[in-house]
Amino acid sequence: MELRDLARLVAVADHQHVSAAADSLGASQPTLSRALARCEAELGARLFERVPDGVRATPAGALAVEAAREIGERHARLLTELAHLLDPATGLVRLAFLDSMATSLVPSLLRAFHARAPQVRVELRQEPGHEIADDFDRAAIDLAVVSDLPEGPYGWHQLQEERLVLVVPAGHRWRDRAAVDLAEVGGEELITTPPGFGSRRLLDGLLRAAGVAPRISFQSQDLATIEGLVAAGLGVGVLPEAFAGHSGTVGLRLTTPGARRLIGLTWRTDRELAPAAEGFRRFVVEAGPGVGLPQPGSR
């Protein structure tokens, strides 16, 4: 059976007459009769009975007609949804981003894109970097805003650069210093993100290079929470400069080389992006650094 055979089956049931159904479909009566025969042969049941004024569906035919109607409607809906999905002006973009970018960078980026393509639907996922990498592997997302480029076939477009600072409580003995080196924090209790997070990998690398291993007192997935824990006097933290001071903490400039976080848009280069997602990627790349985005140091 073909899809048009199912449509012919529905037409015969609706008109209850083979010739009338053929006329409505613009087909010949023999063509329609052959289609009905194919359906009956494949389903192994008689679908219609002749009556004096036309045909009537048998119980098996009524079941087949109901299913054929549902299949036809689902097929039509599929074509409509695919047309929208593949239309760069009305399709879907699946974007993942880190928690630390939820209140500033991503909303600003989406506002700028929405002004350009208001009918494109953007599906958002807010999650840590290792989950974003898993989503890329499962083809569950199209693009992501991350702080480090995943290993493998990925494209990258830098959006901004954030300076990292040592965040200390307001009453800390270093509160009046302008700068500090990570080599000095060996005796401090450190509050950071759990292993596996991009910010943790960055910090661990900086600490190894500085030759220190401070004791970790608390771990949190949320950078704003880390700043709050520091404000409560539970330790110190290394955070993007924008997070310092929100709960009364003090941010000290780090003299350690490489104490910065790069933020960028990434995507897989070994698979083709859907038209709307490619439109989003192209918009971000062609817009240029900082267009529609908060400036470094803002939040």
Phi, psi and omega in degrees: 000147174248166179302321180291335174295321178294322177296323178292323177300316179294319181298318179297318179296320182290319183272340182054031178200128185294314183293321178294321178295320179298317179298319181293332181267352184069032181240163177280157179296320177299322178299317180292320179297320178294323178296317179296322179295321177298317180299313182295322180294318182288322182277343178070032181208150174282129188260333181224149174242143177282138175231166185306326183254015178151232180224156176227144179289137171285171175305319177294323179294320179299320178294318181292321180295319179299316179294319180297322179295317180295318179296317179298318179293320179293323178295317178296320179293322178300314180297320179295315181293322177295321179299318178293318182296321184272357177273119182299342181269346184224009187279199186241136172242126179256108187242128175253155179202159180284152180305323185291352181251010188285335187256354184224287190297308184296312177303320179294319179296316180293323178299316180295318180291320181298326177295330179275320185226075188294340183265355177283133179266131180246119178263122189256143172229121179254112189200164179290165187300321182291330176287327175298317178299319177297320180296322175297318180298325181272003183058034180270348178224161179260316184218166178209149172256113188226171180257355175210143182286123178296156177286142178119198185279081182234142169270163184211135172225115183290134179259317179196168178237132182246133176280136176269142179229158172272118182264125182235158176296158182301331181264010182292151183294341180264007190301334182265001179281150179274330185208162179207153176257146181299335179298343182272351188265012182302329181267004182267154170274130188252136174251126185210182177277162180290162174303145180101339179279147180301319180295328179289319178298318179298313181295316179301321178295319178295320180293320178298316180296328179278349177076029180231156178220078181294156179283132180272121183266319180218155176230139178214144178286341188256124182293326178295324177294320177301317179298322178293322178293323176297316180300330180280001177083022185267002179152193176241166181215157174249115187223161170302144186305328183297339183273346183286141173090353184291333179241024179094009178282172178237130178261124180253132180298136178266127177274355181296128178302141177081011181278070178208158180238124177269133179246132181208167174266132180230157181202160178283137178261355181262009175214151184279135176283146173297155185307316181293319178294321177295324176297320177296312180301314181295322179299314182295316183293317184280340181293332179091161182302130172083352181291119180075007184244154175294146180285152178306137182094348176262168181215000000 
